[in-house]
Amino acid sequence: PGSDRRKFAEQQFLGVAARANPAVFEARARRLAAEKAANADVAQMAAGLLSIGEAKHTPMELRFTAADGREVDLAKLRVKVVLVDFWATWCKPCLDEMPNVKRVYQAYHDKGFEIIGISFDKAPGATPRAMEKTAAQVAEFAQANGMPWPHHYDGQHWNNAFGRRFAINSIPAVFLFDKDGLLVTTDAKGESLEPAVRRLLGL
């Protein structure tokens, strides 16, 4: 029960259950979230998955100071369509998807589309490696690569505060919110992103 591998196994099961039988997913996730003493990591993961479901009915709270110093508050972006993009400078699939994200941002930003980035970059250690970045370097990377939206950074890699909060186990991952601040989908990637944004903007 306390195995560090159980989190991965339970998350895979819950992912399948969420699609196949939502009632089974919710019952098991709630039970796991309550069993903090048995396995705290599993409990946190289950609570994170439940919070994603709850965000479809209750506006999500998301506040932080971005890598470039901007203050970000999701609540202040109501009446906007917002994409929260979990990514990292070292993540090739993230960078492969980024041209599509930038294209949609450029096309619809002035019509009410916003993006918030959540960086999974790791802070440099005593002997910095190429994949490790400081907050300033992440902000510089975003600016140099045409990603002008704010980016959260805490340098914690897979232990990122929002990654833990929402049980993110792979990136890129996305949350797309409507104008009321409700989560609409976590699947708005590739060709599905632009139609989803247009629909939520009422275009």
TANOR-V945072 format. One record per backbone hydrogen bond with DSSP energy under -0.5 kcal/mol. CO is the residue of the C=O (numbers start at 1). NH is the residue of the N-H. Records with the same first field share a line. If there is no record, write none. Layout:
BEGIN
CO=NH  NH
END
This chain:
BEGIN
3=6
5=9
6=10
7=11
8=12
9=13
10=14
11=15
12=16
13=17
14=18
15=19
16=20
17=21
21=24  25
22=26
23=27
24=28
25=29
26=30
27=31
28=32
29=33
30=34
31=35
32=35
34=36
35=39
39=43
40=44
41=45
42=46
43=47
44=48
45=49
46=50
47=51
48=52
49=53
50=54
51=55
53=56
54=57  58
55=183
60=62
62=74
64=66  72
66=69
70=66
72=64
73=76
74=77
75=78
77=80
80=82
81=114
82=84  177
83=85  116
84=86  175
85=87  118
86=172  173
87=120
88=91
90=92
91=95
92=96
93=97
94=98
95=99
97=100  101
98=102
99=103
100=104
101=105
102=106
103=107
104=108
105=109
108=111  113
109=112
112=81  114
114=83
116=85
117=119  152
118=87
121=157
122=133
126=128
129=132
134=138
135=139
136=140
137=141
138=142
139=143
140=144
141=145
142=147
143=146
150=117
151=67
152=119
155=123
156=159
157=160
160=164
161=165
162=166
163=168
164=167
167=169
173=86
175=84  177
176=184  185
177=82
178=181
179=79
181=60
182=178
185=176
186=174
187=189
189=192
190=193  194
191=195
192=196
193=197
194=198
195=199
196=200
197=201
198=202  203
199=202
END
